[in-house]
Amino acid sequence: MSKLKVTACPSCGSKKIKEVCKTVRGTRQGKPYAAPKVEFYECPDCGERVYDSLAIRQIEKHSSAPARQRSSRKIA
């Protein structure tokens, strides 16, 4: 699973935090998205979620927000 190793919840300090693989659902710019099979840590005591950079990229890939585009204007 993730390369990130979390042994205690950063919010509540619980040692029960565990690595899970779930569909992450949310909204971005008012549009719903679902990112399947995302691996992250989740605390059963307070609900805190800890994502590594790979998980964040997976979520961003499935969110409906368009990527920023750089301007290709030439300055004279």
MARLOVO-270639 format. One record per atom (N, C-alpha, C): residue number from 1; residue in three letters; atom name; x, y, z. Coordinates in steps of 0.001 Angstrom, whole numbers. Each point is the difference from the previous one (the first is absolute). Layout:
N
n=NUM | res=ala | atom=CA | px=X | py=Y | pz=Z
...
//
This chain:
76
n=1 | res=met | atom=N | px=839 | py=-1180 | pz=0
n=1 | res=met | atom=CA | px=-839 | py=1180 | pz=0
n=1 | res=met | atom=C | px=888 | py=1248 | pz=0
n=2 | res=ser | atom=N | px=-394 | py=1033 | pz=670
n=2 | res=ser | atom=CA | px=715 | py=1276 | pz=-6
n=2 | res=ser | atom=C | px=1393 | py=-139 | pz=594
n=3 | res=lys | atom=N | px=900 | py=857 | pz=-454
n=3 | res=lys | atom=CA | px=1337 | py=41 | pz=573
n=3 | res=lys | atom=C | px=7 | py=784 | pz=1308
n=4 | res=leu | atom=N | px=-1010 | py=830 | pz=173
n=4 | res=leu | atom=CA | px=-148 | py=799 | pz=1209
n=4 | res=leu | atom=C | px=-294 | py=-926 | pz=1174
n=5 | res=lys | atom=N | px=665 | py=207 | pz=1133
n=5 | res=lys | atom=CA | px=-246 | py=-813 | pz=1193
n=5 | res=lys | atom=C | px=-533 | py=888 | pz=1114
n=6 | res=val | atom=N | px=-1264 | py=-205 | pz=343
n=6 | res=val | atom=CA | px=-636 | py=781 | pz=1054
n=6 | res=val | atom=C | px=-356 | py=-965 | pz=1125
n=7 | res=thr | atom=N | px=482 | py=278 | pz=1200
n=7 | res=thr | atom=CA | px=-243 | py=-902 | pz=1123
n=7 | res=thr | atom=C | px=-980 | py=570 | pz=1022
n=8 | res=ala | atom=N | px=-252 | py=1302 | pz=-99
n=8 | res=ala | atom=CA | px=-959 | py=646 | pz=903
n=8 | res=ala | atom=C | px=-730 | py=1095 | pz=-775
n=9 | res=cys | atom=N | px=-1256 | py=199 | pz=341
n=9 | res=cys | atom=CA | px=-817 | py=1020 | pz=-663
n=9 | res=cys | atom=C | px=574 | py=1390 | pz=321
n=10 | res=pro | atom=N | px=242 | py=825 | pz=-1028
n=10 | res=pro | atom=CA | px=530 | py=1338 | pz=263
n=10 | res=pro | atom=C | px=-1014 | py=927 | pz=677
n=11 | res=ser | atom=N | px=-1289 | py=-348 | pz=-48
n=11 | res=ser | atom=CA | px=-1020 | py=857 | pz=626
n=11 | res=ser | atom=C | px=-289 | py=-373 | pz=1439
n=12 | res=cys | atom=N | px=-258 | py=-1296 | pz=240
n=12 | res=cys | atom=CA | px=-406 | py=-401 | pz=1356
n=12 | res=cys | atom=C | px=1036 | py=-852 | pz=727
n=13 | res=gly | atom=N | px=1046 | py=-438 | pz=-707
n=13 | res=gly | atom=CA | px=1053 | py=-791 | pz=638
n=13 | res=gly | atom=C | px=-301 | py=-1491 | pz=118
n=14 | res=ser | atom=N | px=-1142 | py=-444 | pz=-502
n=14 | res=ser | atom=CA | px=-382 | py=-1409 | pz=92
n=14 | res=ser | atom=C | px=1006 | py=-895 | pz=-711
n=15 | res=lys | atom=N | px=314 | py=-1118 | pz=616
n=15 | res=lys | atom=CA | px=894 | py=-997 | pz=-599
n=15 | res=lys | atom=C | px=-773 | py=-962 | pz=-888
n=16 | res=lys | atom=N | px=-1326 | py=176 | pz=-114
n=16 | res=lys | atom=CA | px=-846 | py=-897 | pz=-790
n=16 | res=lys | atom=C | px=-24 | py=363 | pz=-1490
n=17 | res=ile | atom=N | px=686 | py=1079 | pz=-397
n=17 | res=ile | atom=CA | px=-10 | py=413 | pz=-1406
n=17 | res=ile | atom=C | px=507 | py=-1145 | pz=-862
n=18 | res=lys | atom=N | px=-665 | py=-220 | pz=-1141
n=18 | res=lys | atom=CA | px=429 | py=-1100 | pz=-856
n=18 | res=lys | atom=C | px=-76 | py=368 | pz=-1462
n=19 | res=glu | atom=N | px=786 | py=-740 | pz=-778
n=19 | res=glu | atom=CA | px=45 | py=197 | pz=-1436
n=19 | res=glu | atom=C | px=-1222 | py=-658 | pz=-630
n=20 | res=val | atom=N | px=-675 | py=721 | pz=-891
n=20 | res=val | atom=CA | px=-1206 | py=-497 | pz=-656
n=20 | res=val | atom=C | px=93 | py=279 | pz=-1502
n=21 | res=cys | atom=N | px=-864 | py=-659 | pz=-755
n=21 | res=cys | atom=CA | px=-109 | py=231 | pz=-1440
n=21 | res=cys | atom=C | px=-1487 | py=182 | pz=-281
n=22 | res=lys | atom=N | px=-392 | py=1223 | pz=-336
n=22 | res=lys | atom=CA | px=-1415 | py=328 | pz=-171
n=22 | res=lys | atom=C | px=-193 | py=974 | pz=-1157
n=23 | res=thr | atom=N | px=-1251 | py=140 | pz=-395
n=23 | res=thr | atom=CA | px=-371 | py=1041 | pz=-940
n=23 | res=thr | atom=C | px=-145 | py=1303 | pz=783
n=24 | res=val | atom=N | px=695 | py=1029 | pz=-465
n=24 | res=val | atom=CA | px=-60 | py=1308 | pz=647
n=24 | res=val | atom=C | px=-973 | py=862 | pz=-798
n=25 | res=arg | atom=N | px=-1003 | py=523 | pz=681
n=25 | res=arg | atom=CA | px=-1016 | py=831 | pz=-651
n=25 | res=arg | atom=C | px=61 | py=1411 | pz=563
n=26 | res=gly | atom=N | px=-295 | py=955 | pz=-848
n=26 | res=gly | atom=CA | px=-7 | py=1380 | pz=443
n=26 | res=gly | atom=C | px=-556 | py=891 | pz=-1088
n=27 | res=thr | atom=N | px=172 | py=1299 | pz=190
n=27 | res=thr | atom=CA | px=-395 | py=961 | pz=-1022
n=27 | res=thr | atom=C | px=1159 | py=950 | pz=-226
n=28 | res=arg | atom=N | px=147 | py=433 | pz=-1232
n=28 | res=arg | atom=CA | px=1031 | py=964 | pz=-347
n=28 | res=arg | atom=C | px=-612 | py=987 | pz=-973
n=29 | res=gln | atom=N | px=69 | py=1248 | pz=326
n=29 | res=gln | atom=CA | px=-618 | py=1072 | pz=-768
n=29 | res=gln | atom=C | px=-1475 | py=-294 | pz=-249
n=30 | res=gly | atom=N | px=-661 | py=-541 | pz=1044
n=30 | res=gly | atom=CA | px=-1427 | py=-268 | pz=-57
n=30 | res=gly | atom=C | px=-409 | py=-1263 | pz=-741
n=31 | res=lys | atom=N | px=963 | py=-774 | pz=-478
n=31 | res=lys | atom=CA | px=-321 | py=-1220 | pz=-757
n=31 | res=lys | atom=C | px=466 | py=-1225 | pz=789
n=32 | res=pro | atom=N | px=-861 | py=-1025 | pz=107
n=32 | res=pro | atom=CA | px=385 | py=-1207 | pz=737
n=32 | res=pro | atom=C | px=1002 | py=-847 | pz=-787
n=33 | res=tyr | atom=N | px=832 | py=-737 | pz=741
n=33 | res=tyr | atom=CA | px=934 | py=-941 | pz=-619
n=33 | res=tyr | atom=C | px=124 | py=-1234 | pz=886
n=34 | res=ala | atom=N | px=506 | py=-1081 | pz=-586
n=34 | res=ala | atom=CA | px=298 | py=-1230 | pz=737
n=34 | res=ala | atom=C | px=1319 | py=-544 | pz=-527
n=35 | res=ala | atom=N | px=964 | py=-188 | pz=877
n=35 | res=ala | atom=CA | px=1298 | py=-559 | pz=-355
n=35 | res=ala | atom=C | px=72 | py=-1405 | pz=599
n=36 | res=pro | atom=N | px=-84 | py=-1049 | pz=-838
n=36 | res=pro | atom=CA | px=-25 | py=-1369 | pz=523
n=36 | res=pro | atom=C | px=1375 | py=-518 | pz=414
n=37 | res=lys | atom=N | px=-21 | py=-914 | pz=957
n=37 | res=lys | atom=CA | px=1196 | py=-735 | pz=434
n=37 | res=lys | atom=C | px=1162 | py=902 | pz=420
n=38 | res=val | atom=N | px=-295 | py=991 | pz=824
n=38 | res=val | atom=CA | px=1037 | py=886 | pz=525
n=38 | res=val | atom=C | px=491 | py=-583 | pz=1324
n=39 | res=glu | atom=N | px=1309 | py=-117 | pz=143
n=39 | res=glu | atom=CA | px=592 | py=-518 | pz=1234
n=39 | res=glu | atom=C | px=413 | py=1170 | pz=886
n=40 | res=phe | atom=N | px=-446 | py=-21 | pz=1251
n=40 | res=phe | atom=CA | px=304 | py=1065 | pz=945
n=40 | res=phe | atom=C | px=-179 | py=-527 | pz=1415
n=41 | res=tyr | atom=N | px=353 | py=819 | pz=989
n=41 | res=tyr | atom=CA | px=-209 | py=-353 | pz=1407
n=41 | res=tyr | atom=C | px=-1272 | py=674 | pz=485
n=42 | res=glu | atom=N | px=-760 | py=-740 | pz=834
n=42 | res=glu | atom=CA | px=-1244 | py=542 | pz=551
n=42 | res=glu | atom=C | px=-104 | py=-378 | pz=1475
n=43 | res=cys | atom=N | px=-401 | py=964 | pz=811
n=43 | res=cys | atom=CA | px=-164 | py=-222 | pz=1439
n=43 | res=cys | atom=C | px=-1451 | py=-370 | pz=299
n=44 | res=pro | atom=N | px=-238 | py=-1169 | pz=608
n=44 | res=pro | atom=CA | px=-1365 | py=-395 | pz=331
n=44 | res=pro | atom=C | px=-581 | py=790 | pz=1176
n=45 | res=asp | atom=N | px=861 | py=661 | pz=767
n=45 | res=asp | atom=CA | px=-471 | py=750 | pz=1166
n=45 | res=asp | atom=C | px=-524 | py=1388 | pz=-366
n=46 | res=cys | atom=N | px=720 | py=725 | pz=-873
n=46 | res=cys | atom=CA | px=-420 | py=1372 | pz=-302
n=46 | res=cys | atom=C | px=-304 | py=229 | pz=-1486
n=47 | res=gly | atom=N | px=328 | py=-976 | pz=-852
n=47 | res=gly | atom=CA | px=-295 | py=132 | pz=-1423
n=47 | res=gly | atom=C | px=1083 | py=699 | pz=-810
n=48 | res=glu | atom=N | px=1077 | py=416 | pz=639
n=48 | res=glu | atom=CA | px=1095 | py=673 | pz=-703
n=48 | res=glu | atom=C | px=545 | py=-900 | pz=-1103
n=49 | res=arg | atom=N | px=334 | py=607 | pz=-1143
n=49 | res=arg | atom=CA | px=596 | py=-730 | pz=-1122
n=49 | res=arg | atom=C | px=1354 | py=623 | pz=-320
n=50 | res=val | atom=N | px=981 | py=-859 | pz=-281
n=50 | res=val | atom=CA | px=1339 | py=454 | pz=-348
n=50 | res=val | atom=C | px=336 | py=-584 | pz=-1371
n=51 | res=tyr | atom=N | px=253 | py=899 | pz=-968
n=51 | res=tyr | atom=CA | px=295 | py=-410 | pz=-1372
n=51 | res=tyr | atom=C | px=1462 | py=260 | pz=-325
n=52 | res=asp | atom=N | px=631 | py=-935 | pz=-722
n=52 | res=asp | atom=CA | px=1346 | py=268 | pz=-501
n=52 | res=asp | atom=C | px=-117 | py=661 | pz=-1369
n=53 | res=ser | atom=N | px=1124 | py=327 | pz=-624
n=53 | res=ser | atom=CA | px=-37 | py=731 | pz=-1269
n=53 | res=ser | atom=C | px=-635 | py=-822 | pz=-1122
n=54 | res=leu | atom=N | px=175 | py=-1316 | pz=0
n=54 | res=leu | atom=CA | px=-619 | py=-850 | pz=-1024
n=54 | res=leu | atom=C | px=-1523 | py=41 | pz=126
n=55 | res=ala | atom=N | px=-511 | py=-92 | pz=1218
n=55 | res=ala | atom=CA | px=-1447 | py=54 | pz=232
n=55 | res=ala | atom=C | px=-573 | py=1346 | pz=-437
n=56 | res=ile | atom=N | px=719 | py=1067 | pz=286
n=56 | res=ile | atom=CA | px=-466 | py=1327 | pz=-393
n=56 | res=ile | atom=C | px=-61 | py=109 | pz=-1525
n=57 | res=arg | atom=N | px=1000 | py=-538 | pz=-686
n=57 | res=arg | atom=CA | px=-20 | py=23 | pz=-1470
n=57 | res=arg | atom=C | px=-1176 | py=-800 | pz=-544
n=58 | res=gln | atom=N | px=-305 | py=-1149 | pz=618
n=58 | res=gln | atom=CA | px=-1151 | py=-797 | pz=-430
n=58 | res=gln | atom=C | px=-1301 | py=793 | pz=152
n=59 | res=ile | atom=N | px=-147 | py=672 | pz=1120
n=59 | res=ile | atom=CA | px=-1206 | py=790 | pz=256
n=59 | res=ile | atom=C | px=-93 | py=1145 | pz=-997
n=60 | res=glu | atom=N | px=1106 | py=701 | pz=-227
n=60 | res=glu | atom=CA | px=-3 | py=1113 | pz=-952
n=60 | res=glu | atom=C | px=-344 | py=-481 | pz=-1407
n=61 | res=lys | atom=N | px=475 | py=-1177 | pz=-366
n=61 | res=lys | atom=CA | px=-265 | py=-556 | pz=-1329
n=61 | res=lys | atom=C | px=-1500 | py=-226 | pz=-219
n=62 | res=his | atom=N | px=-703 | py=-385 | pz=1044
n=62 | res=his | atom=CA | px=-1427 | py=-300 | pz=-115
n=62 | res=his | atom=C | px=-912 | py=1192 | pz=308
n=63 | res=ser | atom=N | px=575 | py=1065 | pz=526
n=63 | res=ser | atom=CA | px=-841 | py=1173 | pz=275
n=63 | res=ser | atom=C | px=-309 | py=687 | pz=-1322
n=64 | res=ser | atom=N | px=-1063 | py=731 | pz=-33
n=64 | res=ser | atom=CA | px=-460 | py=593 | pz=-1250
n=64 | res=ser | atom=C | px=580 | py=1379 | pz=-281
n=65 | res=ala | atom=N | px=899 | py=464 | pz=842
n=65 | res=ala | atom=CA | px=564 | py=1331 | pz=-209
n=65 | res=ala | atom=C | px=963 | py=-20 | pz=-1176
n=66 | res=pro | atom=N | px=-133 | py=943 | pz=-918
n=66 | res=pro | atom=CA | px=924 | py=40 | pz=-1137
n=66 | res=pro | atom=C | px=1398 | py=411 | pz=442
n=67 | res=ala | atom=N | px=998 | py=-516 | pz=-673
n=67 | res=ala | atom=CA | px=1384 | py=359 | pz=320
n=67 | res=ala | atom=C | px=247 | py=1447 | pz=-420
n=68 | res=arg | atom=N | px=856 | py=661 | pz=721
n=68 | res=arg | atom=CA | px=343 | py=1375 | pz=-353
n=68 | res=arg | atom=C | px=817 | py=-10 | pz=-1280
n=69 | res=gln | atom=N | px=-244 | py=981 | pz=-832
n=69 | res=gln | atom=CA | px=771 | py=116 | pz=-1227
n=69 | res=gln | atom=C | px=827 | py=1252 | pz=54
n=70 | res=arg | atom=N | px=1234 | py=-124 | pz=-480
n=70 | res=arg | atom=CA | px=876 | py=1158 | pz=-21
n=70 | res=arg | atom=C | px=-295 | py=828 | pz=-1245
n=71 | res=ser | atom=N | px=201 | py=1264 | pz=124
n=71 | res=ser | atom=CA | px=-215 | py=886 | pz=-1124
n=71 | res=ser | atom=C | px=1115 | py=-183 | pz=-1014
n=72 | res=ser | atom=N | px=-365 | py=-60 | pz=-1263
n=72 | res=ser | atom=CA | px=1007 | py=-173 | pz=-1049
n=72 | res=ser | atom=C | px=167 | py=1284 | pz=-804
n=73 | res=arg | atom=N | px=-430 | py=1119 | pz=587
n=73 | res=arg | atom=CA | px=134 | py=1301 | pz=-666
n=73 | res=arg | atom=C | px=1451 | py=393 | pz=-130
n=74 | res=lys | atom=N | px=333 | py=583 | pz=-1120
n=74 | res=lys | atom=CA | px=1354 | py=523 | pz=-190
n=74 | res=lys | atom=C | px=9 | py=1452 | pz=414
n=75 | res=ile | atom=N | px=1040 | py=384 | pz=662
n=75 | res=ile | atom=CA | px=138 | py=1398 | pz=414
n=75 | res=ile | atom=C | px=928 | py=675 | pz=-1008
n=76 | res=ala | atom=N | px=-500 | py=1058 | pz=-642
n=76 | res=ala | atom=CA | px=782 | py=677 | pz=-1050
n=76 | res=ala | atom=C | px=964 | py=1004 | pz=575
//
